[in-house]
């Protein structure tokens, strides 16, 4: 077996046998591309069984700096958050890959890792151009129902399941995004001339949109970064399954819906919720644009493999953000 993996070949074999039994042997390891915050490998084993190895190696996280300095990305990274949210989603019948085993021992390696269920299928974005309209309608209706089920989970405090502060001690959650938006705008202005020239106007717009938001004390459970690349559609049943769930938490569901509208385009009609706060939607959508400008820049600067994608993110959201101040 060729091994291009965080774990040594012998350790990987031993780990698989510990979790699945002595009859399982890893025959192939394939690194899966695209992840910005953790390393993902597909493991093929004897008997036709496959699973996924997740590795939370901070040294290979493209947002390491933000995590080390305890910025927003710190709340969407780590094995503890994966395990916590995996348990919550499964307990509430929301499809996500099963967690087979979590290893946080740090006795051999200086990172956490886990074995999880492999979902044969494609990401939801692969079905945007599917030739059969009935298949598309079925899949995106299912995704809409999955999201509605998830968002119906409610809490009087925001944050991770079981980890929220008392409601009386929590400031409004949207202020987290206000502060983050200010920070992301400041970063983008340092590295992008167009943003630097318009920083003052963009900052004024951020404050203006925030000022329209009224208090709230009920929050739904959201994924946190729910693009079509974070929903796998099973090969046989065409059922949606959530992946990359570390950032999931109780929060304003408008934060999620404003992101869904950006990422799903015309297919958002299957996901739409008509009972949302329009002021929150506008504020969060503008925040997403600022955050993605900064995120695109960081991916470009930090060697993300798909530089074309990183550039497209930067250019697209720069254009969207400027539209807010151009009348």
Buried (B, 14 or more C-beta within 10 A) or exposed (E): EEBEBBBEBEBBBEBBBEBBEEEBBBBEBBBEEEBBBBBBBBBBBEEEBBBBBBBBBBEBBBBBEBBEEEBBBBBBBBBBBBBBBBBBBBEEEBBBBEBBBBBBEEEEBEBBBBBBEBBEBBBBBBBEEEEEEEEBEBBBEBBBEBBEBBBEBEBEBBBBBEEBEEEEEBEBBBEBBBEBBBBBBBBBBEBBEBBEEBBEBBBEBBEEBBEEBEEBEEBBBBBBBBBBBBBBBBEEEBBBBBBBBBBBBBBBBBBBBBBBBBBBEEBBEBBEBEEBBEBBBBBBBBBBBBBBBBBBBBBBEBEBEEEEBBBEBBEBBBEBBBEBEEE
